[in-house]
């Protein structure tokens, strides 16, 4: 999985700017099958509450949140951060 793609997908999903699955795959520069693989990974491994609205023609999150990927030093108090 390409972390850059996951971060971009997260941004598009949070802003309800994905379009339908074909448009989303095209925006991401990947096949529809790859898009679905990424979405399934985000749902199963990252616990992302991704849904699709046929009315909005966009993917969205059932609840507010953001995917943060990266390494954070111990000096950061993750319990009090907005991560």
N, C-alpha and C positions, 0 to 999 in steps of 0.2 A: 504494500500500500504506500502511495506517495503522500506524505504528510502535507505537502503544499496543496495538493488537490483536496484533501479533507478539510483543511482550513478554508479554502475558497468555497467548497460546498457548504460548509457551516455558515459562512457569511451570506451566501445566496439564500439558504434555507431560512436564516433568521430574518432576512428582509423580504421574505415571500417573493423572491425574484427569480425563481428557478424556471418558471414556465412548465409546460407539460414534460413528461419524461424524455421525449425526443429532443425538444428544445434544450433541456437541461444537459443532456449528453453532448449535444452539439456545442453548447457554451463551454463545457468542460473539456472538449476536444477528445472525447472518448466514445466508444460504442455504447449502445443501450445496455448490453449485457454487462459491460464494465461498470456502468453507472449503478446498476442494480447490485452488483457485487460490493461496490463501495457503500451503498446505502445499507445493505445487509450487515456489513462489517461495522458500520457506525451504530446500527441498532443493537447488534449482539455483543460486540466487544467494548463499545464506548457507552452503551446504555442510552443512546440518543433517542428521545421520544419522537421520531420522525413519522409524520403522517402525510397523506396526499389529499388535497381538496380538488375535486373535479370542478367545483364552482369557481374557485379562485384560479384554477389551472396552475397550481404551485404546490410544492412541498412546504411543510411548515413544522414547527415543533409544537407539541401539545402543551408544553409549559415553557416559561422563559428560562433561558440558560445559554451557555456558550461552551463550545469545546475548546479546551486549552491544551495544547500539546507542547511539550518541551521539558527541559530540566530546570529545576529551581534549587538554588543553594539552601542549605539548612538554616541560614540566617533569616530566611523569609518565613514568617509565621503564617503557614497556610490556613490555619483555623480562623484567622481574622482577615484574610485577604479576600478580594472580590473575584477570585479565580473560580 
